[in-house]
Amino acid sequence: MSSTKKDKKFYHATAAQAYYMKPSEAATVSLAAPAGSASRGVGERDRPRLGIVVMTKRPLDFEQWLVYHRSVIGVERFFVLCEDTPELAALLLRPPWNAFVDATFVAKTQRDYFVQMDRQAVNVACAVPRARASGVEWLLHVDDDELLHAPGGVGALWAALKNAPKHACDAHVKNVEALAPDRSCAHPFVECTTFVASTSKYSSYTNGKSFGRVSAPGLRAHGPHHFRGDAPPSAGSATVDLPPSVAVVLHYESVCYDRWTTKFSELAARHGHDQDILDKLPFPFYRSSLAAVGHLARCAPKDKAAASDAAVKVWTSRKLVDESRVPPKDAIVVTAVRDALRGLLDDGDGAAAAPSAAPVLAPPGKKSKTLEAKAPPPPGSLPKLT
């Protein structure tokens, strides 16, 4: 049987495109730099101009997410599609974020595993020309439950992007997956420090995320995990892999129990009876979560207690440090992100500092400078998604 026929079951087609859903090969992500691979980083003067494109819906601690990427990674522009979350306008349309965030608000969207990837692709397509016009050189596509970590220092990340082969339009970054310290986890960015690093034990995707080179002709999303351009194969590989010692995506997938139940309640309402969709979901955790949360929603009142216990067991067995039984060799501890965010918090309730001018990183030994916030855009001037 040909490989094409063997892999046919991993494709799912929406009205817009077909998605290849086969998980990547099993591997363990190490943040240690390979021997002899040390490279000199670059400072603020020579750093590439970075942007992020994200689609968000009722995010958790979104200001922390913005502050971290702005202050620690040096992201200059955020291209944010806000779905059914009008309350984010109060954050994004005031200083300092109105100077750095290009926000679009839409309503009446539905959580749909595959169709939402179509919306992500449209969001990227809308963001690329805006990023190009604002001078962004590399555009990272991540979600609101993901933080980019630079284990070797942000200067090494900047250098890797600055020195990427000119023919590469896709700078790929591996991912690791967070575990919750306990059942009460409410602010994962500052609470989670243990991450699953063996892709065979992830509960969600294993394919990493990517930066796209904004100047590449025809730059577009290639699914949620890669970018592609119009350059012919003869020009060289479109993808350059950034080592995890330089950059890694920290994925805080479903580490808050209440958000897990909400997410899979919505997915179960949409997909719970569609066996074709369930068969093509590549993640056993997603299938078991849909089944458990769906049963909890549909069962008779007399069965609610047992169904609730079963749902909790599904979550704790994959998401709690002490109950997931991930061997030490398959996990890593990352405290730098938590510590950086704690240093940026202005109080103890999980709210992130929002200075009137956002900081820009400076090289060691030099004072950081600030960029002054612009006045809010006038009502009705936000770009529309078409």
BELURZI-V129272 format. One record per residue. N is the residue number from 0. RES is the residue in three letters. PHI is phi in degrees with one decimal (999 if undefined). PSI is psi in whole degrees, 0 to 359 (NA if undefined). NEAR is the number of other C-alpha atoms within 12 Angstrom. Layout:
n	res	phi	psi	near
N	RES	PHI	PSI	NEAR
N	RES	PHI	PSI	NEAR
This chain:
n	res	phi	psi	near
0	MET	999	135	7
1	SER	-69.9	156	7
2	SER	-62.8	329	9
3	THR	-63.8	316	11
4	LYS	-68.5	322	10
5	LYS	-61.0	321	11
6	ASP	-89.8	359	17
7	LYS	-57.8	325	18
8	LYS	-65.9	344	22
9	PHE	-88.5	0	25
10	TYR	-98.5	140	24
11	HIS	-133.4	127	28
12	ALA	-103.2	131	21
13	THR	-102.2	185	18
14	ALA	-65.8	339	13
15	ALA	-97.6	318	17
16	GLN	-164.9	173	20
17	ALA	-102.2	138	19
18	TYR	-112.8	133	31
19	TYR	-93.1	117	26
20	MET	-110.3	11	29
21	LYS	-69.6	131	23
22	PRO	-63.5	156	27
23	SER	-70.8	167	23
24	GLU	-63.0	147	15
25	ALA	-62.5	136	17
26	ALA	-158.9	163	20
27	THR	-113.6	128	27
28	VAL	-88.3	123	36
29	SER	-114.4	134	28
30	LEU	-90.3	359	30
31	ALA	-75.5	138	22
32	ALA	-72.7	133	21
33	PRO	-57.9	148	14
34	ALA	-56.1	134	8
35	GLY	76.1	11	7
36	SER	-100.7	4	14
37	ALA	-58.4	132	17
38	SER	-130.5	153	20
39	ARG	-78.4	131	18
40	GLY	-78.9	175	26
41	VAL	-116.3	155	25
42	GLY	-93.6	185	25
43	GLU	-60.0	324	30
44	ARG	-61.2	326	19
45	ASP	-107.0	5	20
46	ARG	-71.7	152	30
47	PRO	-74.2	156	33
48	ARG	-88.0	123	34
49	LEU	-109.6	147	36
50	GLY	-136.1	163	41
51	ILE	-130.2	137	47
52	VAL	-114.1	133	47
53	VAL	-147.2	145	43
54	MET	-111.5	127	41
55	THR	-131.3	151	37
56	LYS	-147.1	113	33
57	ARG	48.3	59	24
58	PRO	-73.4	161	29
59	LEU	-101.8	129	32
60	ASP	53.5	48	31
61	PHE	-68.3	330	37
62	GLU	-68.5	324	35
63	GLN	-58.7	316	37
64	TRP	-59.0	314	45
65	LEU	-65.1	312	47
66	VAL	-59.6	315	42
67	TYR	-60.9	307	40
68	HIS	-67.0	327	39
69	ARG	-72.1	311	41
70	SER	-85.6	327	36
71	VAL	-96.3	317	37
72	ILE	-92.6	338	42
73	GLY	85.6	29	42
74	VAL	-70.5	132	38
75	GLU	-94.2	326	41
76	ARG	-135.5	139	40
77	PHE	-118.6	129	44
78	PHE	-111.4	103	46
79	VAL	-115.7	122	46
80	LEU	-98.9	113	45
81	CYS	-98.7	113	39
82	GLU	-98.2	121	29
83	ASP	52.5	37	21
84	THR	-136.8	64	26
85	PRO	-62.2	337	22
86	GLU	-64.6	342	18
87	LEU	-67.4	342	29
88	ALA	-59.6	326	30
89	ALA	-64.2	332	16
90	LEU	-87.8	312	29
91	LEU	-80.4	340	35
92	LEU	-100.4	12	30
93	ARG	-119.2	158	25
94	PRO	-61.0	146	25
95	PRO	-88.5	354	31
96	TRP	-72.0	337	40
97	ASN	-65.1	343	34
98	ALA	-83.6	340	28
99	PHE	-121.5	351	40
100	VAL	-113.5	128	42
101	ASP	-103.4	101	37
102	ALA	-106.7	140	42
103	THR	-124.9	133	34
104	PHE	-113.8	129	31
105	VAL	-131.0	159	27
106	ALA	-131.0	167	18
107	LYS	61.7	44	12
108	THR	-94.5	164	21
109	GLN	-128.0	138	22
110	ARG	-71.8	113	26
111	ASP	-140.7	122	25
112	TYR	-55.2	314	35
113	PHE	-90.5	318	32
114	VAL	-64.5	329	27
115	GLN	-67.2	336	27
116	MET	-69.7	327	32
117	ASP	-61.3	317	27
118	ARG	-66.3	324	33
119	GLN	-62.3	317	36
120	ALA	-62.7	319	34
121	VAL	-64.7	320	27
122	ASN	-61.3	317	40
123	VAL	-63.0	317	43
124	ALA	-59.8	323	33
125	CYS	-74.4	327	30
126	ALA	-76.9	327	42
127	VAL	-57.9	309	41
128	PRO	-65.4	329	25
129	ARG	-68.2	319	28
130	ALA	-63.2	317	36
131	ARG	-61.8	317	27
132	ALA	-66.8	331	15
133	SER	-91.2	2	25
134	GLY	88.4	7	20
135	VAL	-66.3	137	33
136	GLU	-99.1	322	35
137	TRP	-129.3	130	43
138	LEU	-115.7	117	46
139	LEU	-91.9	131	50
140	HIS	-105.9	107	47
141	VAL	-135.6	176	43
142	ASP	-104.6	173	36
143	ASP	-77.3	354	36
144	ASP	-107.2	27	33
145	GLU	-132.3	139	40
146	LEU	-122.0	142	47
147	LEU	-89.0	127	47
148	HIS	-114.0	137	39
149	ALA	-113.9	88	38
150	PRO	-58.1	326	29
151	GLY	-90.2	10	30
152	GLY	98.8	147	33
153	VAL	-65.8	333	36
154	GLY	-62.3	325	32
155	ALA	-68.5	323	34
156	LEU	-64.0	312	43
157	TRP	-57.6	318	38
158	ALA	-64.5	319	29
159	ALA	-62.1	319	36
160	LEU	-71.7	320	41
161	LYS	-62.3	325	26
162	ASN	-99.1	8	22
163	ALA	-61.4	143	27
164	PRO	-53.2	140	22
165	LYS	-61.2	333	21
166	HIS	-80.6	350	26
167	ALA	-85.3	126	38
168	CYS	-107.8	359	41
169	ASP	-134.4	104	42
170	ALA	-98.7	107	42
171	HIS	-94.3	142	42
172	VAL	-127.1	132	41
173	LYS	-74.8	168	41
174	ASN	-128.6	155	44
175	VAL	-127.1	166	45
176	GLU	-125.6	129	47
177	ALA	-73.1	150	44
178	LEU	-116.2	142	44
179	ALA	-78.7	140	36
180	PRO	-70.0	332	29
181	ASP	-162.0	176	25
182	ARG	-70.0	342	29
183	SER	-91.2	8	18
184	CYS	-52.6	123	29
185	ALA	-125.5	337	24
186	HIS	-130.0	79	36
187	PRO	-60.7	328	42
188	PHE	-61.9	330	48
189	VAL	-110.3	3	36
190	GLU	-113.4	326	31
191	CYS	-87.5	128	39
192	THR	-129.4	351	32
193	THR	-103.4	133	37
194	PHE	-131.9	136	46
195	VAL	-71.8	130	43
196	ALA	-115.6	355	37
197	SER	-95.9	115	30
198	THR	-61.6	335	29
199	SER	-68.7	348	27
200	LYS	-112.4	9	34
201	TYR	-71.3	152	39
202	SER	-95.6	348	38
203	SER	-131.8	208	34
204	TYR	-62.5	156	34
205	THR	-121.2	6	35
206	ASN	-92.9	2	33
207	GLY	70.2	187	42
208	LYS	-135.7	172	42
209	SER	-139.8	152	42
210	PHE	-89.2	142	53
211	GLY	-108.7	137	48
212	ARG	-77.4	113	45
213	VAL	-64.4	331	42
214	SER	-78.1	351	31
215	ALA	-66.9	128	29
216	PRO	-58.6	134	21
217	GLY	70.5	21	22
218	LEU	-58.0	133	33
219	ARG	-155.3	162	37
220	ALA	-70.8	138	39
221	HIS	-115.0	75	33
222	GLY	72.4	187	33
223	PRO	-77.2	350	39
224	HIS	-109.8	349	37
225	HIS	-144.2	168	34
226	PHE	-119.6	156	39
227	ARG	-139.2	158	36
228	GLY	-128.9	193	29
229	ASP	-94.6	359	23
230	ALA	-63.9	138	22
231	PRO	-69.3	156	16
232	PRO	-54.8	331	14
233	SER	-64.3	342	10
234	ALA	-74.1	343	15
235	GLY	121.1	169	17
236	SER	-60.5	136	23
237	ALA	-71.3	336	33
238	THR	-108.9	133	31
239	VAL	-117.1	130	29
240	ASP	-90.9	121	29
241	LEU	-83.2	128	36
242	PRO	-64.0	148	31
243	PRO	-59.6	337	33
244	SER	-68.9	342	31
245	VAL	-97.2	317	37
246	ALA	-155.8	141	41
247	VAL	-149.9	143	43
248	VAL	-90.4	125	46
249	LEU	-92.9	115	46
250	HIS	-103.9	114	39
251	TYR	-95.2	61	46
252	GLU	-74.1	116	39
253	SER	54.5	34	39
254	VAL	-85.1	354	42
255	CYS	-106.9	123	33
256	TYR	-58.1	314	35
257	ASP	-62.1	321	21
258	ARG	-72.0	328	27
259	TRP	-62.1	314	32
260	THR	-65.1	321	30
261	THR	-64.3	312	23
262	LYS	-57.8	310	29
263	PHE	-81.4	341	34
264	SER	-65.8	317	28
265	GLU	-68.2	319	23
266	LEU	-66.5	322	33
267	ALA	-65.8	322	34
268	ALA	-63.3	329	25
269	ARG	-87.3	318	23
270	HIS	-117.8	358	30
271	GLY	-55.7	334	30
272	HIS	-112.5	9	17
273	ASP	-98.9	95	19
274	GLN	-64.5	328	15
275	ASP	-62.8	317	17
276	ILE	-65.1	313	29
277	LEU	-60.8	321	28
278	ASP	-65.9	330	22
279	LYS	-93.0	353	27
280	LEU	-66.0	123	34
281	PRO	-82.2	359	31
282	PHE	-112.7	114	27
283	PRO	-55.9	324	22
284	PHE	-62.4	322	31
285	TYR	-65.9	318	36
286	ARG	-65.4	316	30
287	SER	-68.9	327	28
288	SER	-67.8	316	42
289	LEU	-59.8	317	38
290	ALA	-65.4	314	32
291	ALA	-68.0	313	32
292	VAL	-71.7	324	39
293	GLY	-63.2	317	31
294	HIS	-64.9	320	29
295	LEU	-60.6	322	29
296	ALA	-72.7	329	26
297	ARG	-98.6	342	20
298	CYS	-70.7	161	17
299	ALA	-68.2	154	13
300	PRO	-53.2	325	13
301	LYS	-69.1	342	11
302	ASP	-102.4	2	15
303	LYS	-62.2	318	19
304	ALA	-62.3	314	16
305	ALA	-65.9	320	17
306	ALA	-66.0	323	24
307	SER	-66.1	318	26
308	ASP	-62.0	320	17
309	ALA	-65.2	321	22
310	ALA	-66.2	317	31
311	VAL	-60.0	320	27
312	LYS	-65.1	321	23
313	VAL	-59.8	316	30
314	TRP	-69.7	310	38
315	THR	-64.6	328	31
316	SER	-68.5	343	27
317	ARG	-118.7	346	37
318	LYS	-119.4	348	41
319	LEU	-99.3	138	34
320	VAL	-54.3	312	31
321	ASP	-80.0	344	18
322	GLU	-114.1	352	20
323	SER	-78.7	341	29
324	ARG	57.8	36	18
325	VAL	-77.2	123	28
326	PRO	-60.3	148	17
327	PRO	-53.7	326	17
328	LYS	-68.0	343	16
329	ASP	-104.1	11	25
330	ALA	-130.4	155	29
331	ILE	-131.5	157	28
332	VAL	-112.5	127	29
333	VAL	-124.4	112	33
334	THR	-108.1	345	21
335	ALA	-61.9	321	26
336	VAL	-68.3	313	36
337	ARG	-57.2	314	28
338	ASP	-66.1	321	18
339	ALA	-63.0	317	26
340	LEU	-67.7	319	37
341	ARG	-59.8	324	26
342	GLY	-69.4	341	22
343	LEU	-98.1	354	30
344	LEU	-80.1	144	26
345	ASP	-100.6	356	17
346	ASP	-157.8	184	13
347	GLY	-97.7	10	14
348	ASP	-103.5	15	14
349	GLY	90.9	1	26
350	ALA	-83.4	139	25
351	ALA	-93.9	150	30
352	ALA	-64.4	141	32
353	ALA	-128.0	78	29
354	PRO	-65.9	161	22
355	SER	-67.7	341	18
356	ALA	-137.6	129	25
357	ALA	-79.8	140	34
358	PRO	-73.5	151	32
359	VAL	-120.7	132	29
360	LEU	-63.3	142	32
361	ALA	-117.6	156	23
362	PRO	-60.8	157	22
363	PRO	-52.4	136	14
364	GLY	90.0	351	9
365	LYS	-115.4	148	12
366	LYS	-73.2	136	12
367	SER	-69.6	149	20
368	LYS	-112.5	174	17
369	THR	-125.0	157	19
370	LEU	-111.0	126	23
371	GLU	-71.5	141	18
372	ALA	-75.0	146	23
373	LYS	-85.1	167	19
374	ALA	-67.7	150	18
375	PRO	-59.2	147	24
376	PRO	-68.5	151	22
377	PRO	-65.9	154	12
378	PRO	-54.0	140	10
379	GLY	83.9	0	12
380	SER	-93.3	357	13
381	LEU	-65.3	140	23
382	PRO	-65.3	146	23
383	LYS	-99.9	145	19
384	LEU	-87.2	124	25
385	THR	-119.7	NA	14
